[in-house]
């Protein structure tokens, strides 16, 4: 895997495939930031603004949905996908 971008744009919803995708590989840093923020008890609105670049005041439903989608994917990637564990996913 090449070095992922540090702050890539995000889609409104993360992938739901049961395999790792190119999107997942491009968003490793995003996933790590989301997991760290959750671990620190950060407010989802602030995380959506800083990490996902979405305005939760202007588009609360979109921002909340994207936040939940990407956080769930971050957890899947670390628990099932093994992308962040450094092991081969095949």
C-alpha positions in Angstrom: 0.0 0.0 0.0 1.3 3.5 -0.9 1.3 6.2 1.7 -2.3 7.4 2.0 -3.2 11.1 1.7 -3.2 12.9 5.0 -6.5 14.8 4.5 -8.5 13.4 1.6 -12.0 14.5 0.7 -14.7 12.1 1.9 -17.8 10.7 0.3 -21.2 11.2 2.0 -21.0 7.5 3.0 -18.1 5.1 3.5 -18.0 1.8 1.7 -20.0 -1.1 3.0 -18.2 -3.8 1.0 -17.0 -6.8 3.0 -13.6 -6.4 1.4 -11.1 -3.6 1.7 -11.5 -1.0 -1.1 -9.3 1.6 -2.7 -11.4 4.1 -0.8 -10.4 2.4 2.5 -6.7 2.5 1.6 -7.0 6.2 0.7 -8.8 7.0 4.0 -6.6 5.2 6.5 -5.6 8.5 8.1 -9.3 9.6 8.2 -10.2 6.4 10.0 -7.4 6.7 12.5 -8.5 10.3 13.3 -12.1 9.2 13.7 -11.1 6.4 16.1 -8.8 8.7 18.1 -11.5 11.3 18.4 -14.1 8.8 19.6 -11.6 7.5 22.1 -11.1 11.0 23.4 -14.9 11.6 23.7 -14.9 14.3 21.0 -18.2 15.8 19.9 -19.2 14.3 16.6 -20.1 17.8 15.2 -16.5 19.0 15.8 -15.1 15.7 14.3 -17.3 16.1 11.2 -16.1 19.6 10.8 -12.4 19.0 11.3 -11.9 15.5 9.9 -14.7 15.1 7.4 -14.9 18.8 6.3 -18.7 18.9 6.8 -20.7 21.7 8.4 -23.0 20.0 11.0 -24.8 23.3 11.6 -25.7 23.8 7.9 -26.1 20.1 7.0 -26.7 18.2 10.2 -28.2 15.1 8.7 -25.5 14.8 6.0 -22.7 15.4 8.5 -24.1 13.0 11.1 -24.7 10.3 8.5 -21.2 10.7 7.1 -19.7 10.7 10.5 -21.5 7.5 11.6 -20.8 5.8 8.3 -17.1 6.5 8.4 -16.7 5.7 12.1 -18.5 2.3 11.5 -16.1 1.7 8.6 -13.1 2.6 10.6 -14.1 0.1 13.2 -14.7 -2.6 10.6 -11.4 -1.9 8.9 -9.6 -2.3 12.2 -11.6 -5.3 13.5 -12.4 -7.2 10.3 -10.6 -5.7 7.4 -7.2 -5.7 9.2 -6.1 -2.7 7.1 -4.7 -0.9 10.1 -3.1 -4.0 11.6 -0.5 -4.2 8.9 -1.5 -7.8 7.9 -2.4 -9.0 4.4 -6.2 -8.9 4.1 -6.3 -11.8 1.6 
